[in-house]
Amino acid sequence: MLSPDADVKSFSIVINTDGRAKTIGATLSSLLHIDYPRFEVCVVIGPTADGTEEIVKSYGAAFKIAHCSERNLSKSRNIGIAMAAGDIVAFIDDDAIPEPEWLRDLAVEYRQSSVGAVGGFVYDNTGVNFQSQYVSVNRLGRPFDWHRATPEFNFPMSAVIPHLLGTNSSFLRTGLLEIGGFDEEYEYFLDETDVLCRLLDRGYEIIQSDRAFVHHKFAESSIRDSKKIVRRWYPLIKNRVYFALKNASFHYSIDDCIRAGLDDVSAWTEAVDAGHRSGLYSEKERRKFDEEISDALRDGTQRGLAPSRRLLSEGVIQAHAEVFRNVSVLQPLQGRKTICFISQDYPPNQNGGIARYISQLATALGRMGHNVHVITKGSSHDRLDYEDNVWVHRVIPKHIDLPRENPIAPEIIPQHIWNWSNTALSIIRHISDRRRVDLVYAPIWDCEGIAVLLDKEFHLVTSLQTTMNHWLDSYPEKRADEEWMRVFGKPILSMERLLVKSSWRVHSISQAIANDVEVLCHVDFGARVLVAPIGLSDWGRMPAEFPPSRAIKLLFVGRLESRKGIDILLEVAPRLLAEFPEVILDIVGDDTISIGGRATYRSEFEGRKVPRHVRERIHFHGRCDEDSLQEFYKACDIFVAPSRYESFGLISLEAMMCAKPVVACRTGGMPEVVVHGETGLLAEPADTESLYEMLKSLISDATLRAQMGKAGRARYELLFTAEAMAHSFLPLLSTASEPEPVV
């Protein structure tokens, strides 16, 4: 973070918005991560009443607010200039996200007094490909892509000018005032290009930076719909003619300027006719196009030939002038760190335990002000999004040759593990090209951090969850399969040992899993281990009220596999439900997992002879989405987690958050979450009689259920919130500047 300094130029970031309540929140929150000491934010809100003002005001007095009574981008931008009190006015769209170094990279280019405008690169909605890098524009408003900056065009009346995209453009405020700001004839399209022409003709230079990155997400507008299909052509054609007539007279005739608009009409006519034939445009839209082009050519010509312009007035300046209001960015006590999480699973498409808690930890650290990146697997193509203060890289694993010298001899690293880990490493290297990466965090499951460990460039924190050894205890047929163990099982076991012995730090989500892994891997973690439990963001405070019911609902959540104890529950359930006819059992989770390569637990149970009045009260729901999962938790009366082993027991925590009593097992990390006799009851693992007695106790006592549910909720609020988890993680950040140990 730069230190405040009177010599540091101040910025006024201007956001002109209308009807973008769905996107502006991400833009505003990203500005609180800007790495620059002197900037303010001016938000100019258009006429659409969609809740945008309430969103901006939710940030308190951090941002200035003004209003523009019509949907005219240039008029709105002029109001922003009038509000601005900084040395430099930087414009960003309400559907765009700047990288933290944005202003710092822009400021570097203003060292010369001759510089009047600076802009950087703009990513498109993928966040991976560029929408704009180096572009120049001629005096007819026609763009040309280059592979380099074009400073040779920086002279008055140049036929071609260096161009900046509006969503990532900044201007010396005195220069804007000198030329009269934006021409309000441009309600949209070619507005910033016109400003650049006028600045250039006044002797200012335009700088195209190869940094100062902004990510543009292309939200729907009055011109283009959500699929980027143009539905309004008038400003595009009118402003082409107007721009050319105002800026090209030194190089082109009036006929040439009007012909530029006619060329646009020809191109659009062909496109609209094709769209009409394919059904993209209706007949009504086709007629609307004809009407608009006629009006556009007339108005563009008449107004372009008129001697006057509609520029920023002194009255607007006086009406909106305010003192500089410096924004206080999010600044963690330890200083802002850059943290990269590797997690092949991540919400919203995956809501397993690792995906869930890593998303919660990443989000909580992002809200503190840290630069947080998550690298996870994508589906169809690579993309980068900014989600709740976290940069989420969804990438497709690339094939990468295995190393010639085997680092875990005699085993061979499975190719798909190597591909994913190295693909994630390549993303981390790209991130580190722009800022220091302080640490990388990866789960031990599937050894996702192995390439980072072997690379030795970054501090690696390996988090401990269920290991391959623990998993094999539930799948003895895999342990007995020599070929499977040779190509996958043993390499994973070897990589796990390497990770726990050589990672810079180890994060254990419970004391139990730390102790178990030390024994299994013959390692003493010593000071390298941080034991810190998982936390979760609240799902909406206390549970929703449900209609009174005589039914008592039991809930199981998890994969239907031996380790989760589903076989024990299905042994107990018929007896329990026969004894208590008011009890219903809901089973939520993947029920397609086979038992030893044969039937599933669901199909095996459905093949048993179970009385109909019992069977009809046992419901298998399979996997479900996040919203449905929350409703199951809130609707249940007792949560049951009869796992043979859990490194922590996130599902029990979710139930406690919803004020539900828990029946779990006295194994792994579950006793560190569920306090026996206070927030729930602990059965002995794989013991049907013990599980039966614990469930029976709670089914029979509504008062006990309520007491334990209330105590569970209190324990969650005290120890297991997402904020508590993030704060417990801070010791790792405070020591992240220590050198990486030699592996």
Secondary structure, 3 states (H helix, E strand, C coil): CCCCCCCCCCEEEEEEECCCHHHHHHHHHHHCCCCCCCEEEEEEECCCCCCHHHHHHCCHHHCEEEECCCCCHHHHHHHHHHHCCCCEEEECCCCEEECCCHHHHHHHHHHCCCEEEEECCEECCCCCCEEECEEEEECCCCEEEECCCCHHHCCCCCCEEEECCHHHEEEEHHHHHHHCCCCCCCCCCCHHHHHHHHHHHCCCEEEECCCCCEEECCCCCCCECCCCCECCCHHHHHHHHHHHHHHCCCCCCHHHHHHHHHHHHHHHHHHHHHHHHHCCCCHHHHHHHHHHHHHHHHHHHHHHHCCCCCCCCHHHHHHHCCCCCCCCCCCCCCCCCEEEEECCCCCCCCCCHHHHHHHHHHHHHHHHCCEEEEEEECCCCCEEEEECCEEEEEECCCCCCCCCCCCCCCCCCCHHHHHHHHHHHHHHHHHHCCCCCCEEEEECHHHCCHHHHHHCCCCEEEEECCCHHHHHHHCHHHHCCHHHHHHHHHHHHHHHHHHHHHCCEEEECCHHHHHHHHHHHCCCCHHHEEECCCCECCCCCCCCCCCCCCCEEEEEECCCCHHHCHHHHHHHHHHHHHHCCCEEEEEECCCCCECCCCCEHHHHHHCCCCCHHHHCCEEEEECCCHHHHHHHHHHCCEEECCCCCCCCCHHHHHHHHCCCCEEEECCCCHHHHCCECCCEEEECCCCHHHHHHHHHHHHCCHHHHHHHHHHHHHHHHHHCEHHHHHHHHHHHHHCCCCCCCCC
